[in-house]
Amino acid sequence: MGARHRHLEEVRRLAAVAIAATLLAGALGGCTTTAPASVYAQGETGVRAVYSNNGLTGALPPQVRVPSVIAAADQAMGSAGYIVTARDVTLHRGRLVARPPDRRLGRKINIEAREGRDATVFTLVMKPSGDEATSRDIFERVLTRLGL
């Protein structure tokens, strides 16, 4: 099985997990409604990213290493005006936490990257509530810095 095929399988798996999580959250949530997962291709190479339940998950090509993803996320957050408050990275897993310059907004962005079986998995979660447009903008900035 080629690397491209494995990468596509990882994207399909991520999409299935996001959709299943959305359905489960809806079933367990009682009267609350959840927005369906949305999947779009982003970047110059069409990296697929799934947005569901306040989080964005994308499967990057496996040759993109975790430290590179976290470095690109650090630069992307700075260029978007965010302040990085925590950064921890190894060869296999990385995490970055950032906040807007105005603390009164109360928003925090958690970005994680980890080695998957056939892809490097990127996850962005905004707390306390998500924003798909902002999440996708940040992901696009990361992809640009990675040349994707």
C-alpha positions as CSV (number, residue, x, y, z in Angstrom):
1,M,0.0,0.0,0.0
2,G,1.5,3.4,-1.0
3,A,2.0,6.3,1.2
4,R,-0.7,8.3,-0.6
5,H,-3.2,5.5,-0.1
6,R,-2.4,5.2,3.6
7,H,-2.7,9.0,3.9
8,L,-6.2,8.9,2.3
9,E,-7.2,6.0,4.6
10,E,-6.1,8.1,7.6
11,V,-8.2,11.1,6.4
12,R,-11.2,8.8,5.9
13,R,-10.7,7.4,9.4
14,L,-10.5,10.9,10.9
15,A,-13.7,11.9,9.1
16,A,-15.5,8.8,10.3
17,V,-14.4,9.4,13.9
18,A,-15.5,13.0,13.8
19,I,-18.9,12.1,12.3
20,A,-19.4,9.3,14.9
21,A,-18.4,11.7,17.7
22,T,-21.0,14.2,16.4
23,L,-23.7,11.6,16.3
24,L,-22.8,10.3,19.8
25,A,-22.8,13.8,21.2
26,G,-26.2,14.4,19.7
27,A,-27.6,11.2,21.1
28,L,-26.2,11.8,24.6
29,G,-26.9,15.5,24.6
30,G,-30.7,15.2,25.1
31,C,-32.3,18.4,23.7
32,T,-29.1,20.0,22.6
33,T,-28.2,20.1,19.0
34,T,-24.8,19.7,17.5
35,A,-23.6,21.0,14.2
36,P,-22.7,18.3,11.7
37,A,-19.0,17.7,11.0
38,S,-17.7,19.6,8.0
39,V,-14.8,18.4,5.9
40,Y,-12.9,20.7,3.5
41,A,-9.7,20.5,1.6
42,Q,-7.3,23.2,2.6
43,G,-3.9,24.5,1.5
44,E,-2.2,24.2,-1.8
45,T,-2.1,20.4,-1.6
46,G,-5.7,19.9,-0.5
47,V,-5.1,18.6,3.0
48,R,-8.5,17.5,4.4
49,A,-9.6,18.9,7.7
50,V,-12.6,17.9,9.7
51,Y,-14.3,20.4,12.0
52,S,-16.6,19.0,14.6
53,N,-17.5,19.8,18.2
54,N,-15.3,22.9,18.6
55,G,-12.3,21.2,17.1
56,L,-10.5,20.9,13.8
57,T,-8.5,17.8,12.9
58,G,-6.4,17.3,9.8
59,A,-4.2,14.5,8.5
60,L,-0.9,15.9,7.2
61,P,1.4,13.8,5.0
62,P,3.6,11.4,7.2
63,Q,6.8,13.1,6.0
64,V,5.7,16.3,7.9
65,R,7.3,15.9,11.3
66,V,5.7,16.9,14.6
67,P,8.4,19.5,15.5
68,S,7.9,21.2,12.2
69,V,4.1,21.4,12.7
70,I,4.5,22.9,16.2
71,A,7.1,25.5,14.9
72,A,4.7,26.4,12.1
73,A,1.8,26.7,14.5
74,D,3.9,28.9,16.8
75,Q,4.7,31.2,13.9
76,A,1.0,31.1,12.6
77,M,-0.3,32.1,16.0
78,G,2.1,35.0,16.3
79,S,1.2,36.3,12.9
80,A,-2.5,36.1,13.9
81,G,-1.8,38.2,17.0
82,Y,-2.0,35.4,19.5
83,I,0.3,35.0,22.5
84,V,1.8,31.5,22.9
85,T,1.6,30.6,26.6
86,A,2.8,27.0,26.5
87,R,4.8,24.9,24.1
88,D,6.0,21.3,24.5
89,V,7.3,19.2,21.7
90,T,9.1,15.8,21.2
91,L,9.7,14.0,17.9
92,H,6.4,12.1,18.2
93,R,4.0,14.5,20.0
94,G,3.7,18.2,20.4
95,R,1.4,20.7,22.1
96,L,1.0,24.5,21.9
97,V,-1.4,26.7,23.9
98,A,-2.2,30.3,22.8
99,R,-4.5,33.1,23.8
100,P,-5.6,36.4,22.2
101,P,-3.8,39.5,23.3
102,D,-6.9,40.7,25.2
103,R,-7.4,38.3,28.1
104,R,-10.9,39.5,28.6
105,L,-11.9,37.5,25.5
106,G,-11.4,34.4,27.7
107,R,-10.5,32.3,24.7
108,K,-7.7,29.7,24.6
109,I,-6.5,27.7,21.6
110,N,-4.9,24.3,22.1
111,I,-3.0,22.9,19.1
112,E,-1.6,19.3,19.1
113,A,0.4,17.3,16.6
114,R,1.1,13.7,16.9
115,E,2.5,10.9,14.7
116,G,-0.3,8.7,13.4
117,R,0.0,5.4,11.8
118,D,0.1,6.8,8.2
119,A,-0.1,10.6,8.8
120,T,0.9,13.4,11.2
121,V,-2.4,14.3,12.9
122,F,-3.0,18.0,13.6
123,T,-5.7,19.0,16.1
124,L,-6.9,22.5,17.1
125,V,-9.5,23.1,19.8
126,M,-10.8,26.5,20.9
127,K,-12.1,26.9,24.4
128,P,-14.6,27.7,25.8
129,S,-16.4,27.6,22.5
130,G,-15.2,26.9,19.0
131,D,-15.1,29.0,15.9
132,E,-14.8,27.1,12.6
133,A,-13.7,30.1,10.5
134,T,-10.9,31.1,12.9
135,S,-9.8,27.4,13.3
136,R,-9.6,27.0,9.5
137,D,-7.8,30.3,9.1
138,I,-5.1,29.2,11.7
139,F,-4.8,25.8,10.0
140,E,-4.4,27.5,6.6
141,R,-1.6,29.6,8.1
142,V,0.1,26.5,9.5
143,L,-0.2,24.7,6.1
144,T,1.3,27.8,4.3
145,R,4.3,27.7,6.6
146,L,4.7,24.0,6.0
147,G,4.6,24.5,2.2
148,L,1.3,22.6,2.0
